[in-house]
Amino acid sequence: MNAHRLVALLLLLTVTLSAFSSQPGNPDAVLGKWLSARKKNQVQIYKQGNKYYGKLVWMAEPNDPLTNKPKVDSQNPDEKLRNRPLMNLPILSNLVYKGGNVWAEGQIYNPEDGKTYNCDVTLKDENSMDFHGYILGMPFLGKTKTWTRVK
């Protein structure tokens, strides 16, 4: 995976995450809408059971510039999924709260390259988080971007 694609993935993730509770040590503090580092996407983080997930809920450019139709998951490796809309697409999955404002063991799907990456999140304060995406299960093979809460 080249650096450009990883950066694109992290940007998409940054947009995907938003509002959360401000209490330190609160497992649900990541809940809400988050704006990606490049400010091109927002992700709504929600909880199912004891895990956290996120879906794409806003894009600066929601339509394909050539067709002016809503963007679809055209890079998905599964051809059957390539026509599904990007808006409301689940892209973040299986984050587990580890304590100390850290959520780990998650995966993020990047519709720009059709690949899924490992990820973890560290809440810096109630309105910002560090989102770390990486490959091959090796955190040192990745990048960290700061996402901000959407109020």
N, C-alpha and C positions, 0 to 999 in steps of 0.2 A: 504494500500500500504506500503510495507516495504521500509526501507531507501535505500537498495541496488538498487531497481528499480527506485526510485526517482533520485538517483545519476546517474544511467544509462541514464535516460531521460535527465537530465541536461547536461550530456556529449554529448549526441547526438545533443542536441540543440546548444551546444557550437560550434560543428563542422559546424552546419547548417548556422550560420550567418557569413557574410563577409563584403566587402568594403562599405564605406559610406563617405559622405561629412563631412568635418571637422568643419563646422561653428556651433557655439553654437546657439541653438534655431532654427535650421534648421530642419523641419519635415522630410526631406529626408536624414538626416545624417546617418541613419542606413542602407541605401541601399548599397548593395555589398555583398561580400563573407566574412563569419566569420568562424573561426576555433574554435571548441568546447574546453572547458577547458581541456579535456583529450587528445586533439589533434588527435582524431580518426575519426572525421567527419567535413565536411564543409557544411554550409548552405548559399544559395544565398537568400538574402532578396530583395524583389521587391514590387512594389506598384501597387495596383489596386483600382482606385477611390481614396478615402481618407483613405484606410486601407493598412496595410503592411502584407506581407505573406512571407513564406520561404519554399524552397525546398532543399532536400538533393542532393548536387552536387558532393561530393567526400567522399569516405570512405577509411580508411587505409586498411580495409579488405573487399573489395566489393564482394568476392566470398565465398560461403559456403565451409568450409574446408572439408566436407564429400563428396560433389558432384562436387566441383570446378565450380559450376554454379553460376551466379549472385544471391545474396541474395534477398529473396522475403519477403513480409509482412505476414509471417507465423503465427504471433500472433494476427492478426486482428480479432476482435469479429465477423465480418461479413465474413462467410466462402467464399463468392463469391469474396472477395478481397484478399484472402490469397496467391494468385499466382502473384500478381502485384509486379514488381521489386521495390526495395528500392531506387535505383538510380533515381533521379529526382522526388521522391515522395514528394508531398506537406505535410509538417509536422507542419508548423507555419501558423496561420491564425488570421485575425481580429484584429491585433494590431492597436491601435489608438493613434496618437500623442497627448499628454496632455500638452505639453509645458515643459520648463525647462529640456530638454533632456530626457524626460520620455515618453515611449510608454506603454500603458496598455490595459487591457480588452482583451488580446489575449488568444489563446489556442495553445498548443503544443501537437502533437501526438507522442507518444513513440512507435516505432515499436518493441522494445524489449519486451514490455509487452502488447501491443495492447490497451493502455489506452491513453486518452486525458486529459491534465492538463491545468489549468489556468496558465498564464504567463504574466510577464511584463519585460521591458528592460529599463535600465538606461545607457545612454552613459556617460562613465567616461572621455574619451578624444577621439580624432579622430580615435584611433587605438584599443580601448578597451571598452567593455561594460559589465555591470553586467546583467546577465540573471537570472531571478527569476522564478522558477516553483513552483506551489503549488496546493493543493487539496481542494475540497469543497468550493471554493471561498474564502478561508481564507489564506491570505498571510503569516500569522505566521506559517502555516502548510506547509512549503516548505523550499527550499534551494536556495542559490544564488551562481552562478559560473561565472567566468570571461571568456568571449570569446575575441579573438583577430582578428583584421582585416587581411584578406589575401590580400597582395599587388600584 
